[in-house]
Amino acid sequence: MKTRSVLIIDDEPLMRLSMVDALRAVGYEVEEASAGDEGIHKLQGNRFDLIITDLRLPRKDGIQVVQACKQYSPGTEVIVITAHGSVDTAVQAMKLGAHDYITKPFSMEELLLIVDRATKVIALRQENDALRQELEGKFCIDGFVGKSACMREVLEKVKLVAASDATVLISGESGTGKEVVANAIHRNSPRRDQALIKVSCAALPETLLEAELFGHEKGAFTGALKQRRGRFELAHKGTLFLDEIGDISPVVQVKLLRVLQERQFERVGGNETIHTDVRLVCATQKDLKKAVEEGRFREDLYYRLNVVPVHLPPLRDRKEDILPLAEHFLHLSARRGQRTVKGLSAQAREMLLRYSFPGNVRELENIVERAVALAQRHDEIQVWDLCGQSNCPFLGGTWQESCGFCQEGLVPNPGTRREQTATTLAQAREHFERDYILSILHQTGWSKTLAAKALGLSRKALWEKCKRYGISTAEESDEEEGA
C-alpha cells in the first residue's frame, strides 16, 4: 500500500509535534511548517496527499492555505483545525475546497480517524483516475501525431471503426501514414491479441500474390515443393492488411471478392475449402473510384472494400502538423542515437514550414533522422543540418540536384556564379557583391540582423542592397521577421 504524505501547518510547537508523532507512528510521511507562507512554499515544491492546517496562522492564514492548495495541488485534500468559536470560518474553508475540519481541543485518535477517512477518499479518487486514464489510453496510435482538424477527424473515425469488424479502405499519397493507421485499428480492436498479417500487393506478381494470399498445395506450380498456408489462413481470427490494393490483377480481384462474400477459399492447386474469419484493412494511393470508371478495378469489389473509407491528407495540406511531427521524430531519433539534440532552431522550423514534402510524413521523418545524425551542434538542429548534403548551399556550397530544398528554390545557389555578362569592372563588382550577400544570407538562415553584422553593414544598408540586386526572398523573410 502506498505511503501517504502529509503536511502539517500549525504555529503551536507542542500541538504540531503531537500531530507529527501520531501520524508518523501509524506510517505516514510527515513534513511540518510553523506559518502559512512557509506551508504554501513547501506546497509549491512538493506533492502531498493531505494537508492539515490551523486556520489562525502568522503571515498567511488557513483560508489562504486552502486557496493555494487548490491552485498548486488540486488533488491534495485539506483538513482545517479550528477553535470552538470559529466554526463558520471552517465552513467557509470547506466551501473553498477543504475536505473536513476538526475543532479544538481534540484527541489524536479523533484526528487519526478523520485522516483515515480522508486518505480513503484520496485512494478512491486516484483509483478512479487510473481507471479513466486506462480506458482513455486503450486507444493509442504510435507515431500518430497531429493537431490539424483533418487529422483529428481521422483519429475520431479510427477510434469508432476499431471496435467493429467492418472492412476499412485507407487512402492517401505514399508516406502519409496508412500503415500506422492500420496498426492502430488492429491494436485497438477486439482482435488485438491475434495476428496482424501484412501483404504488399504491389511487391508481388499476380501468380505469387495469389499463392501468398491463399496458400498453395505441394506441386501446384514449379517450385511448390511443399504445402504452404496463405496469409488469409495465418490471419484467422486476426487482421489482414493489404497494402496497395489497387495494384491487384483482375484474377486476384475475383478471388478476393469471393473471400469477402463467402468467407472461404481454396489454396492454389487444391480442392479443400477453407473457412476464414479475418478482419480486412486495405490501403491504396490510387484513386480506386477512377479505376472502376476506367474498368481496371471491379465495382463490386470496390464497394466491398470501401465500407469505411479513411482518407489521409498529404502533409502539404496540413502544415500545422509539420512541426509537432518533426519534434516527435527528433526526440525518437535522438533517443535511438543517444544524441543530446533538444530541438529545432527558428530558421530550421521556418524552413520545414516552407517545404512542400512530396514524400509526406515519411520524408519528414527521414529528413529529421538525417539531421540528428549529422547535426554539427548537439543542442539544436540548424538549416544546414536539414539539407544534409556534403556540399551544402547553406555553407556556401553549390545547388544540389538530389536535394528537395534546392529543387523547390528554398536553397538558391549562393556559390555557383551566374553566367558572367559584365563588361565593366563595376558590373563585375556588383555580380560578386550580390553572390556574396546571398552566401551570407544562407549561412545565417536568412536573418538580416546576423547577415548585416557579418557583412559589416547596417540593416538598412543591407535591405537597400537586397532591393537593388533583386533578392526578393530575403526581403520577404525580413518582412516576416519584422511582423
MOJOUR-V914455 format. One line per field, one symbol per residue. psi: psi as a letter, one per 40 degrees, with the letter a starting at -180 (. if undefined). Layout:
BEGIN
psi->???
END
This chain:
BEGIN
psi->hhhihhhhhhehdddddddddddddeeihhiiieidddddddddeihidihhhidhiidhidddddddddddgeehihhihiidefdddddddddeeidiihhiiiidddddddddddddddddddddddddddddedhihheghheiddddddddddddddeaeihhhhiiiheefddddddddddeieedeaihhhhhdeeiiddddddddeiiihedihegeiihiiddddeheahhhhifdeeiiddddddddddddefiiiiheiehhhiighhhhiiieigddddddeeehhdddddddfdhhhhhiiddegdeedddddddddddddddefifhdahiddddddddeiegdeadddddddddddddehdhedhhidddddeidghddeeaihhdehddddeeegihedhhihheheidddddddddddddddddddeffhdddddddefiiddddddddddefgddddddddddd.
END
